[in-house]
Amino acid sequence: MLRVISSVEAVERLKAEGFNTNVNRLNAGLRQGVYPFGCAIKLNEYVYEIYSTLLDQWIAERSERT
């Protein structure tokens, strides 16, 4: 099942894994298409969709843990 999480939850996961980021930086990256684990949808304001499984895969690919 596809699970969409908030930018806040994504940042919490990233910080727990040692990534230095914040909500503003993450959202800017999503708007620019830098991060493959989510998207930014322009309505009256931006809406962010971050896909939990893709985020976990992205973290695992960059993790120093084995």
N, CA and C atoms as a LAMMPS dump frame, in Angstrom:
ITEM: TIMESTEP
0
ITEM: NUMBER OF ATOMS
198
ITEM: BOX BOUNDS ff ff ff
-5.0000000000000000e+02 5.0000000000000000e+02
-5.0000000000000000e+02 5.0000000000000000e+02
-5.0000000000000000e+02 5.0000000000000000e+02
ITEM: ATOMS id mol type element x y z
1 1 1 N 0.838 -1.184 0
2 1 2 C 0 0 0
3 1 3 C 0.883 1.246 0
4 2 1 N 0.542 2.174 -0.842
5 2 2 C 1.281 3.425 -0.937
6 2 3 C 0.902 4.323 0.234
7 3 1 N 1.908 4.776 0.948
8 3 2 C 1.668 5.653 2.094
9 3 3 C 2.329 6.995 1.838
10 4 1 N 1.544 8.045 1.926
11 4 2 C 2.047 9.407 1.765
12 4 3 C 2.239 9.998 3.156
13 5 1 N 3.419 10.593 3.382
14 5 2 C 3.719 11.195 4.682
15 5 3 C 3.955 12.692 4.505
16 6 1 N 3.924 13.397 5.599
17 6 2 C 4.131 14.852 5.58
18 6 3 C 5.619 15.181 5.496
19 7 1 N 5.896 16.409 5.145
20 7 2 C 7.279 16.887 5.119
21 7 3 C 7.898 16.809 6.512
22 8 1 N 7.11 17.094 7.525
23 8 2 C 7.607 17.045 8.905
24 8 3 C 8.039 15.626 9.256
25 9 1 N 7.203 14.63 8.931
26 9 2 C 7.558 13.24 9.227
27 9 3 C 8.776 12.807 8.422
28 10 1 N 8.858 13.233 7.174
29 10 2 C 10.015 12.882 6.344
30 10 3 C 11.298 13.461 6.937
31 11 1 N 11.249 14.703 7.389
32 11 2 C 12.424 15.325 7.996
33 11 3 C 12.819 14.591 9.272
34 12 1 N 11.845 14.183 10.071
35 12 2 C 12.147 13.421 11.284
36 12 3 C 12.878 12.128 10.937
37 13 1 N 12.411 11.422 9.909
38 13 2 C 13.073 10.182 9.482
39 13 3 C 14.488 10.466 8.987
40 14 1 N 14.632 11.499 8.182
41 14 2 C 15.948 11.841 7.643
42 14 3 C 16.921 12.213 8.758
43 15 1 N 16.479 13.025 9.704
44 15 2 C 17.342 13.417 10.823
45 15 3 C 17.728 12.209 11.674
46 16 1 N 16.793 11.283 11.867
47 16 2 C 17.082 10.075 12.648
48 16 3 C 18.185 9.245 11.993
49 17 1 N 18.323 9.384 10.671
50 17 2 C 19.351 8.646 9.938
51 17 3 C 20.623 9.46 9.729
52 18 1 N 20.655 10.673 10.301
53 18 2 C 21.866 11.474 10.25
54 18 3 C 21.925 12.517 9.139
55 19 1 N 20.837 12.686 8.397
56 19 2 C 20.814 13.711 7.351
57 19 3 C 20.529 15.071 7.985
58 20 1 N 21.289 16.069 7.602
59 20 2 C 21.112 17.417 8.116
60 20 3 C 20.164 18.164 7.182
61 21 1 N 18.911 18.292 7.563
62 21 2 C 17.924 18.952 6.713
63 21 3 C 16.84 19.583 7.568
64 22 1 N 15.935 20.278 6.924
65 22 2 C 14.782 20.852 7.601
66 22 3 C 13.624 20.887 6.599
67 23 1 N 12.45 21.265 7.055
68 23 2 C 11.256 21.232 6.217
69 23 3 C 11.399 22.17 5.015
70 24 1 N 11.927 23.363 5.222
71 24 2 C 12.078 24.31 4.113
72 24 3 C 12.999 23.763 3.029
73 25 1 N 14.1 23.183 3.442
74 25 2 C 15.054 22.622 2.483
75 25 3 C 14.442 21.441 1.739
76 26 1 N 13.77 20.563 2.451
77 26 2 C 13.131 19.411 1.82
78 26 3 C 12.083 19.869 0.814
79 27 1 N 11.229 20.787 1.206
80 27 2 C 10.177 21.262 0.313
81 27 3 C 10.753 21.957 -0.919
82 28 1 N 11.819 22.715 -0.744
83 28 2 C 12.468 23.361 -1.889
84 28 3 C 13.011 22.307 -2.851
85 29 1 N 13.611 21.266 -2.306
86 29 2 C 14.114 20.175 -3.145
87 29 3 C 13.004 19.469 -3.898
88 30 1 N 11.869 19.291 -3.251
89 30 2 C 10.728 18.668 -3.927
90 30 3 C 10.201 19.573 -5.048
91 31 1 N 10.138 20.861 -4.797
92 31 2 C 9.689 21.808 -5.833
93 31 3 C 10.623 21.808 -7.034
94 32 1 N 11.918 21.645 -6.786
95 32 2 C 12.915 21.672 -7.853
96 32 3 C 13.114 20.309 -8.521
97 33 1 N 12.457 19.281 -7.995
98 33 2 C 12.599 17.947 -8.573
99 33 3 C 13.892 17.251 -8.202
100 34 1 N 14.538 17.705 -7.128
101 34 2 C 15.814 17.144 -6.696
102 34 3 C 15.632 15.773 -6.045
103 35 1 N 14.567 15.599 -5.316
104 35 2 C 14.343 14.361 -4.576
105 35 3 C 13.339 13.47 -5.313
106 36 1 N 13.713 12.214 -5.551
107 36 2 C 12.856 11.312 -6.315
108 36 3 C 11.772 10.623 -5.486
109 37 1 N 11.696 10.922 -4.203
110 37 2 C 10.758 10.216 -3.327
111 37 3 C 9.464 10.989 -3.077
112 38 1 N 9.268 12.068 -3.789
113 38 2 C 8.042 12.834 -3.596
114 38 3 C 7.87 13.87 -4.686
115 39 1 N 6.825 14.661 -4.529
116 39 2 C 6.563 15.709 -5.519
117 39 3 C 5.895 16.906 -4.849
118 40 1 N 5.946 18.015 -5.558
119 40 2 C 5.295 19.25 -5.118
120 40 3 C 4.24 19.59 -6.161
121 41 1 N 3.026 19.802 -5.696
122 41 2 C 1.913 20.114 -6.586
123 41 3 C 1.489 21.545 -6.317
124 42 1 N 1.496 22.35 -7.377
125 42 2 C 1.151 23.774 -7.24
126 42 3 C -0.356 23.938 -7.34
127 43 1 N -0.955 24.348 -6.251
128 43 2 C -2.362 24.739 -6.221
129 43 3 C -2.337 26.231 -5.883
130 44 1 N -3.186 26.696 -4.996
131 44 2 C -3.04 28.077 -4.513
132 44 3 C -1.707 28.23 -3.795
133 45 1 N -1.312 27.174 -3.116
134 45 2 C 0.011 27.061 -2.519
135 45 3 C 0.484 25.648 -2.827
136 46 1 N 1.733 25.376 -2.543
137 46 2 C 2.252 24.046 -2.842
138 46 3 C 1.709 23.006 -1.857
139 47 1 N 1.442 21.826 -2.398
140 47 2 C 1.089 20.651 -1.608
141 47 3 C 2.188 19.626 -1.879
142 48 1 N 2.696 19.007 -0.823
143 48 2 C 3.814 18.078 -0.958
144 48 3 C 3.341 16.663 -0.682
145 49 1 N 3.734 15.741 -1.56
146 49 2 C 3.454 14.321 -1.361
147 49 3 C 4.79 13.607 -1.285
148 50 1 N 5.036 12.965 -0.156
149 50 2 C 6.27 12.217 0.037
150 50 3 C 5.864 10.762 0.252
151 51 1 N 6.424 9.895 -0.58
152 51 2 C 6.059 8.486 -0.563
153 51 3 C 7.005 7.724 0.356
154 52 1 N 6.434 7.175 1.399
155 52 2 C 7.192 6.536 2.474
156 52 3 C 8.167 5.479 1.957
157 53 1 N 7.705 4.589 1.105
158 53 2 C 8.556 3.51 0.596
159 53 3 C 9.725 4.059 -0.205
160 54 1 N 9.461 5.045 -1.054
161 54 2 C 10.535 5.632 -1.854
162 54 3 C 11.531 6.391 -0.986
163 55 1 N 11.042 7.055 0.057
164 55 2 C 11.933 7.736 0.988
165 55 3 C 12.829 6.727 1.693
166 56 1 N 12.251 5.626 2.168
167 56 2 C 13.041 4.593 2.843
168 56 3 C 14.112 4.02 1.919
169 57 1 N 13.771 3.797 0.651
170 57 2 C 14.75 3.289 -0.316
171 57 3 C 15.859 4.305 -0.543
172 58 1 N 15.489 5.573 -0.659
173 58 2 C 16.461 6.638 -0.879
174 58 3 C 17.431 6.717 0.296
175 59 1 N 16.9 6.621 1.506
176 59 2 C 17.746 6.644 2.71
177 59 3 C 18.682 5.44 2.715
178 60 1 N 18.147 4.257 2.429
179 60 2 C 18.953 3.028 2.445
180 60 3 C 20.1 3.096 1.436
181 61 1 N 19.855 3.685 0.281
182 61 2 C 20.886 3.793 -0.75
183 61 3 C 22.03 4.704 -0.305
184 62 1 N 21.767 5.61 0.607
185 62 2 C 22.769 6.565 1.042
186 62 3 C 23.312 6.289 2.44
187 63 1 N 22.786 5.268 3.077
188 63 2 C 23.163 4.949 4.449
189 63 3 C 24.555 4.325 4.495
190 64 1 N 25.296 4.68 5.531
191 64 2 C 26.614 4.083 5.748
192 64 3 C 26.489 2.777 6.511
193 65 1 N 25.305 2.483 6.99
194 65 2 C 25.089 1.219 7.697
195 65 3 C 24.976 0.085 6.692
196 66 1 N 25.404 -1.074 7.107
197 66 2 C 25.296 -2.245 6.22
198 66 3 C 24.351 -3.256 6.79
